[in-house]
């Protein structure tokens, strides 16, 4: 009941159909993040694309200038010296066939998966498990690489993956409610800029259609997309 009361009070501060300037939206979302934990601030971007077409897929990685405030767990498929390098760089889970068996059994103790190129024959068999979770290593995203240390460091330093879902919507965390407004604005602009640059050749008409911000337990706030350029 207290939760519903808090949410109703927060919703009363937001004009549902009003698109707010970015800085105003950030301030509003922060002021409504009143849970007993440090809520994640998330952005939703509605793009004018149809991801079912290969030439309209939008996906990439961006290192946010102020990090995400989240501790990312990294799993690495590697053997020998590269496995040792991964452990030394701070990967939570490292392995080969043994790691594949754990994943097949439903034990997925990581948020980002990295693999050396020689491991992809093994990793490929896990596509049905890792793919739907957005965890499949991809050379275009820098998660299939011999630079294991660099990939792990990037993942743990505030790197965010963005990926358009079937409806053409991207959801991504851009920081924590404890971040000051300027840092959140900077992170959001960095992400939006990356998404803008990733505009596929097959996208026609308006690309950035709608945007909204919310915290884990708070209401959504519409953002005026033109304010991303301000």
N, C-alpha and C positions, 0 to 999 in steps of 0.2 A: 504493500500500500504506500509506504514512504517513497519507494522507487517511482511509482506512478505519479504521486503528488509532485515529486521533484521534476519529472519529465514534463508534466503538464505546465508547471510554472515556467520551465525553460522554453517550451513551445510558445507560451504567451508573449515572450520577448521577441519572437521572430515573425515578421510579416511573410507569410508562406510563399506568395508569388512575387515578392520583390527581389530583384537581383541587386545584391549589395556590392559595393566596391570591395576589392580584395582586402584591404587593410581593415575595413569596417567588419567584413565577414569574419576575419581572423579574431578580432577583438570580441565579437559576439559569441563565437564558438568557444573561445577560452573562458569567457565569463560564465558560460553554462556548463563547463566541465567541472562538476562538483562531486564526483564520486570519491570514494576513500582511497583510490589508487590513481596513479598518474596516467590519465587517459591518452590513448593514441589519437592524433588528429589525422583524419583521412580525407583525401580529395577524390571526387568522382568526376570524370570527364566523359561527356557524351559526344562521340565523334561521328561525323558524317561519312561512315564507311560501312562496308559489309564484309566482316572478317572471314566469311565463308569462301570468299574469293582470294586466291593466293596473292594477287597483286594489291590487296587492300588490308593486309595484316599489319598491325602496329605492335611492335614488341622491342624492348631494349633494356639497357641498364644505365642508371645515372647515379653518380656519387653526389649525394646532397651536400652542399657546402657546410651545413651545421650538423650533419649526421641525422640519425633517426631516433636516437634515444633508446633503441631496442638492441638487445644482445642477440645477434644472429648466430645460430648453430650451423656449422658447416660440416658436410659429409664429403669425403674424397675417395674416389676410386683410383688407387695407385699401388704400385709394388716397389719393393726394394728401396733405393735411395730416395725416390720421389715420395714414397709413403712416409719415410723418416722426415723428409722436408715438410710434409703436410702436418705431421704431429708437432714438429718444432714451431711451425707457424701458427699453431693454435686450433687446428681442426678438431672437432669433437669426436668424429667417427672416421676411421680410415680403414680401408680393406679392399678385398677383391672378391673372390668367390664367397668368402665368409660374410661379407657385407651384403652381397646379392641375396644370399639365403635369408638374412635377417629382414631385408626389404620384402622379399616374397612372402614372408611370414607376417607381414604387416607391421614390423618394427622399424619405423622411420623416425629416427631421433635427430633430424636436421631440417633446416629451413632453406638451405642452398646446397646444391649438389655440384661438385666439380670432378672432372675426370681427366686423366692424361689420355692422349689420342689412342694409345695402344690398348686402352681398356674399353673402348667403345663397342667392340664386338660383344663383350659381356654386358655392358650397360644397356645396349640395344634391346636385349631380351626383357628388360624391365620397363619397357615403354608403356605398357598398359597400366602399370602401377605408378610410375613417376610422371608420365605425361599429363594425366588429368589433374595432378596436383601442381603442375607448373614447375616440376623439379628436374625435368630431363636436361642434362648438360647439352649445351649448344655452342658450337665454335663461334657463331656470330655474336654471341653474348659474352664470349671470353671465358666460358665455363668448361670448355674442352681445350686444354692448354698444357704445355710443359712447364709454364711458369706458375707452378702450384702455389708457391709462396705469395706471389703478386696477386693472384686471384683470391686467395684467402684474406689477405690484408685488405683488399678492396671491399670484399663482402662485409668484413667486420668494421670497416671505417665509415659506414653510412651509405652503402650502395643499395639502391632500390631497383627492383625489376618492375617494369610496367608492361602490361599485356592487355590488349583489347579482347573482351569477352565476345560471345556470339552476338549480343545486341550492339556491339560497337562501343561498349563502356569500359573505361579503365578505372580501377580502384587501386589506390596506393596510399600507404602511410607516409606522412611528410614531417613527422616529429611528434613531440609529446606536449600535453597541455602545460607542462612546466616551462617549456621554451618561451622566451620573450617573443612578442609579436613580430619584431623586426627579423628574427631568425626564422620564424615560420614563413613569413612573407618571402624571404630570400630562398628558402627551400622550395616553396611552391612555384616560384617563378623559374627556378632551375629545372624542375620537373616538367612544367608546361613548355618551356623552351625546347627541352629534349623531345617531347611529344610532337611539337610543331615541326621540328627538323626531321622527324621520322615520318612525316606525311607521305603516304604511298602514292605512286604515280597514278594508280587507279581511282583515287578519291576525287570525286567531282562535287562541285557546289561548296556549301559551307562546311568547313572541316571541324572547327571547334564550335559545336552547337550549344551545349549547356555545360555548366560546372556547378558543383556544390561541395561544401565543406561540412564535416561533422566530427564530433568526438565519439569515443566508444559508447558512451551512455547518453549522449546529447542529441538534440534534433538537428536535422539537416538545414543548412543555410545556403540559398542560391547565391552564386557569385556572378557578377557582370563580367563576361569573358573579355570585354574590351579593357577592363582594368588590369589585366595581366600585362598589358603593354606599358602601363603607367610607370 
